């Protein structure tokens, strides 16, 4: 299974939606709360090439984008292969 990381904020509805989709697929992920952690926020900005909004999602260190991009990958049947989920 792929390594999944997600930068979040506890008050972000999009973060909760993205995590629900990953949970539904049985995917384990590492979550970083950037609300009060300036170092993690800087890390997120650098890794995402300037993505300032949360969530910022990475699969095997590849920047995916946010919640909309995650759901788009799922709708296009491209998410499961990235995650290493076999049908």
N, CA and C of each residue as an Amber inpcrd file, in Angstrom:
protein
   261
   0.8440000  -1.1820000   0.0000000   0.0000000   0.0000000   0.0000000
   0.8870000   1.2430000   0.0000000   0.3860000   2.2950000  -0.5920000
   1.1210000   3.5440000  -0.7380000   1.2320000   4.2840000   0.5930000
   2.2510000   5.1240000   0.6760000   2.4080000   6.0130000   1.8310000
   1.5780000   7.2660000   1.5690000   0.6390000   7.5530000   2.4670000
  -0.2510000   8.7030000   2.2930000  -0.0510000   9.6590000   3.4630000
   0.1110000  10.9300000   3.1340000   0.2560000  11.9790000   4.1340000
  -0.7460000  13.0740000   3.8040000  -1.3200000  13.6540000   4.8460000
  -2.3180000  14.7050000   4.6410000  -2.1040000  15.8050000   5.6890000
  -1.9590000  17.0260000   5.1880000  -1.8210000  18.2060000   6.0510000
  -3.2150000  18.7770000   6.2300000  -3.5980000  19.0000000   7.4950000
  -4.9760000  19.3630000   7.7990000  -5.0860000  20.4740000   8.8400000
  -6.3320000  20.8550000   9.0600000  -6.7380000  21.7230000  10.1600000
  -8.0000000  21.0940000  10.7560000  -8.1710000  21.1290000  12.0630000
  -9.3220000  20.4630000  12.6720000 -10.6690000  21.0700000  12.2980000
 -10.6950000  22.3020000  11.8120000 -11.9610000  22.9620000  11.4970000
 -12.2860000  22.9260000  10.0130000 -11.5380000  22.1730000   9.2550000
 -11.6630000  22.1670000   7.8010000 -12.5830000  21.0400000   7.3330000
 -13.7280000  21.4090000   6.7810000 -14.6600000  20.4120000   6.2690000
 -14.0850000  19.5980000   5.1200000 -13.2820000  20.2360000   4.2700000
 -12.6550000  19.5130000   3.1620000 -11.6650000  18.4720000   3.6750000
 -10.9780000  18.8030000   4.7530000 -10.0480000  17.8430000   5.3680000
 -10.8160000  16.6230000   5.8560000 -11.9410000  16.8610000   6.5140000
 -12.7530000  15.7580000   7.0250000 -13.2840000  14.8990000   5.8800000
 -13.6950000  15.5280000   4.7760000 -14.1920000  14.7690000   3.6230000
 -13.0950000  13.9100000   3.0070000 -11.9130000  14.4780000   2.8570000
 -10.7930000  13.7200000   2.2830000 -10.4300000  12.5400000   3.1840000
 -10.3980000  12.7660000   4.4810000 -10.0660000  11.6750000   5.4100000
 -11.1490000  10.6010000   5.4040000 -12.4120000  11.0020000   5.2740000
 -13.5070000  10.0120000   5.1960000 -13.3410000   9.1130000   3.9760000
 -12.9710000   9.7030000   2.8400000 -12.7700000   8.8990000   1.6330000
 -11.6200000   7.9140000   1.8350000 -10.5290000   8.3870000   2.3990000
  -9.3930000   7.4990000   2.6480000  -9.7580000   6.4150000   3.6570000
 -10.4960000   6.7890000   4.7010000 -10.9420000   5.8070000   5.7000000
 -11.8490000   4.7560000   5.0580000 -12.7570000   5.2100000   4.1980000
 -13.6850000   4.2980000   3.5190000 -12.9280000   3.2740000   2.6790000
 -11.7980000   3.6880000   2.1230000 -10.9900000   2.8000000   1.3030000
 -10.0370000   1.9510000   2.1420000 -10.0340000   2.1760000   3.4640000
  -9.1670000   1.4060000   4.3430000  -7.7080000   1.8000000   4.2690000
  -7.4630000   3.0420000   3.8810000  -6.1010000   3.5350000   3.6970000
  -5.5890000   4.1470000   4.9920000  -4.4110000   3.7300000   5.3850000
  -3.7530000   4.3640000   6.5300000  -3.0230000   5.6010000   6.0320000
  -3.0190000   6.6480000   6.8510000  -2.3520000   7.8750000   6.4650000
  -1.7660000   8.5420000   7.6990000  -0.7860000   9.3880000   7.4370000
  -0.1920000  10.2060000   8.4890000  -0.7950000  11.5950000   8.3310000
  -1.3240000  12.1140000   9.4290000  -1.9700000  13.4270000   9.4110000
  -1.1110000  14.4320000  10.1630000  -0.9280000  15.5920000   9.5390000
  -0.1920000  16.6860000  10.1590000  -1.1350000  17.8690000  10.3250000
  -1.3700000  18.2880000  11.5570000  -2.1930000  19.4620000  11.8390000
  -1.2980000  20.6930000  11.7360000  -1.5800000  21.5530000  10.7620000
  -0.7430000  22.7270000  10.5340000  -1.2810000  23.9830000  11.2130000
  -2.3390000  23.8260000  11.9920000  -2.9850000  24.9830000  12.6000000
  -2.0240000  25.8070000  13.4560000  -1.3190000  25.1660000  14.3540000
  -0.4290000  25.8850000  15.2660000   1.0390000  25.5120000  15.0600000
   1.3270000  24.6930000  14.0730000   2.6880000  24.2130000  13.8370000
   3.2680000  24.9110000  12.6140000   3.9860000  25.9880000  12.8350000
   4.5390000  26.7780000  11.7310000   5.5490000  25.9820000  10.9080000
   6.3060000  25.1250000  11.5490000   7.2860000  24.3210000  10.8190000
   6.5850000  23.3710000   9.8410000   5.5000000  22.7380000  10.2940000
   4.7390000  21.8410000   9.4170000   4.0660000  22.6350000   8.2930000
   3.6070000  23.8430000   8.5780000   2.9970000  24.6940000   7.5490000
   4.0360000  25.0430000   6.4770000   5.2470000  25.4020000   6.8960000
   6.3240000  25.6970000   5.9360000   6.6690000  24.4540000   5.1270000
   6.7220000  23.3040000   5.8060000   6.9920000  22.0400000   5.1200000
   5.9190000  21.7730000   4.0580000   4.6440000  21.9750000   4.4280000
   3.5330000  21.7680000   3.4990000   3.6820000  22.6780000   2.2880000
   3.9760000  23.9470000   2.5080000   4.1270000  24.9090000   1.4180000
   5.2450000  24.4940000   0.4710000   6.3540000  24.0480000   1.0280000
   7.4900000  23.6320000   0.2060000   7.1670000  22.3720000  -0.5940000
   6.5770000  21.3910000   0.0590000   6.2910000  20.1120000  -0.6110000
   5.2120000  20.2470000  -1.6720000   4.2600000  21.1580000  -1.4590000
   3.1310000  21.2950000  -2.3760000   3.3720000  22.3690000  -3.4280000
   4.5870000  22.8900000  -3.4900000   4.9100000  23.9560000  -4.4410000
   4.0220000  25.1810000  -4.2430000   3.8070000  25.5380000  -2.9780000
   3.0850000  26.7590000  -2.6480000   1.6200000  26.5880000  -2.3140000
   1.1330000  25.3470000  -2.2330000  -0.2690000  25.1240000  -1.8650000
  -0.5260000  25.6170000  -0.4520000  -1.3720000  26.6280000  -0.3030000
  -1.5910000  27.2590000   0.9930000  -2.8240000  26.7540000   1.7220000
  -3.7330000  26.0960000   1.0140000  -4.9670000  25.6450000   1.6370000
  -4.8350000  24.1990000   2.0980000  -5.6360000  23.8420000   3.0790000
  -5.6910000  22.4590000   3.5280000  -6.9950000  21.8520000   3.0390000
  -6.9960000  20.5690000   2.8090000  -5.8790000  19.6550000   2.9630000
  -4.9060000  19.7460000   1.7950000  -3.6770000  19.3440000   2.0660000
  -2.6930000  19.0620000   1.0240000  -2.3610000  17.5880000   1.1950000
  -2.5320000  16.8270000   0.1300000  -2.4340000  15.3720000   0.1930000
  -1.2660000  14.9030000  -0.6600000  -0.5210000  13.9480000  -0.1070000
   0.6220000  13.3730000  -0.8050000   0.4960000  11.8580000  -0.7980000
   0.7050000  11.2600000  -1.9580000   0.7190000   9.8060000  -2.0800000
   2.0930000   9.4190000  -2.5870000   2.8110000   8.6460000  -1.7820000
   4.1980000   8.2780000  -2.0910000   5.0210000   9.5110000  -2.4570000
   4.8850000  10.5470000  -1.6450000   5.6100000  11.8150000  -1.7800000
   5.2050000  12.6290000  -3.0050000   4.2200000  12.1850000  -3.7400000
   3.7180000  12.9310000  -4.9080000   2.5950000  13.8520000  -4.4520000
   2.7040000  15.1630000  -4.7420000   1.6260000  16.0660000  -4.3560000
   0.3840000  15.8130000  -5.2100000  -0.7290000  15.5310000  -4.5340000
  -1.9910000  15.2590000  -5.2050000  -2.8280000  16.5290000  -5.3030000
  -2.7070000  17.3890000  -4.3050000  -3.5330000  18.5890000  -4.2220000
  -4.4400000  18.4750000  -3.0220000  -5.6510000  18.9740000  -3.1730000
  -6.5950000  18.9910000  -2.0660000  -7.7010000  17.9770000  -2.2170000
  -8.7710000  18.2350000  -1.5020000  -9.9190000  17.3340000  -1.4610000
 -10.5430000  17.1470000  -2.8430000 -10.7260000  18.2430000  -3.5780000
 -11.3410000  18.1480000  -4.9050000 -10.5180000  17.2570000  -5.8330000
  -9.2140000  17.4160000  -5.7960000  -8.3550000  16.6030000  -6.6510000
  -8.3890000  15.1330000  -6.2470000  -8.4720000  14.8710000  -4.9300000
  -8.5630000  13.4970000  -4.4430000  -9.8390000  12.8320000  -4.9550000
 -10.9640000  13.5380000  -4.8390000 -12.2400000  12.9870000  -5.3050000
 -12.2670000  12.8430000  -6.8280000 -11.6220000  13.7600000  -7.5280000
 -11.5520000  13.6630000  -8.9900000 -10.7740000  12.4210000  -9.4070000
  -9.6560000  12.1640000  -8.7350000  -8.8990000  10.9390000  -9.0090000
  -9.7530000   9.7060000  -8.7670000 -10.5530000   9.7410000  -7.7080000
 -11.4130000   8.6050000  -7.4010000 -12.4810000   8.4210000  -8.4740000
 -13.1070000   9.5140000  -8.9060000 -14.1420000   9.4360000  -9.9420000
 -13.5800000   8.9380000 -11.2700000 -12.3240000   9.2670000 -11.5380000
 -11.6780000   8.8470000 -12.7830000 -11.0350000   7.4650000 -12.6730000
 -11.2910000   6.7620000 -11.5600000 -10.7210000   5.4340000 -11.3030000
  -9.1910000   5.4290000 -11.3240000  -8.5950000   6.5360000 -10.9100000
  -7.1350000   6.6420000 -10.8650000  -6.5900000   6.5920000  -9.4450000
  -7.4710000   6.7330000  -8.4480000  -7.0150000   6.7980000  -7.0650000
  -6.5750000   5.4340000  -6.5420000  -7.3850000   4.4150000  -6.7500000
  -7.0460000   3.0860000  -6.2190000  -5.6790000   2.5970000  -6.6960000
  -5.3500000   2.7230000  -8.0000000  -4.0000000   2.3120000  -8.4180000
  -2.8890000   3.1030000  -7.7220000  -3.1080000   4.4120000  -7.5230000
  -2.1030000   5.2180000  -6.8240000  -1.9200000   4.7340000  -5.3900000
  -3.0280000   4.3140000  -4.7780000  -2.9860000   3.8650000  -3.3870000
  -2.5040000   2.4250000  -3.2560000  -2.4240000   1.7280000  -4.3650000
  -2.0180000   0.3210000  -4.3200000  -3.1520000  -0.6020000  -3.9130000
  -4.3770000  -0.1550000  -4.1660000  -5.5550000  -0.9650000  -3.8430000
  -5.9230000  -1.7800000  -5.0760000  -5.9910000  -3.0740000  -4.8790000
  -6.3690000  -3.9540000  -5.9850000  -7.8480000  -4.2440000  -5.8970000
  -8.4680000  -4.3100000  -7.0530000  -9.9180000  -4.5720000  -7.0770000
 -10.2120000  -6.0320000  -6.9600000
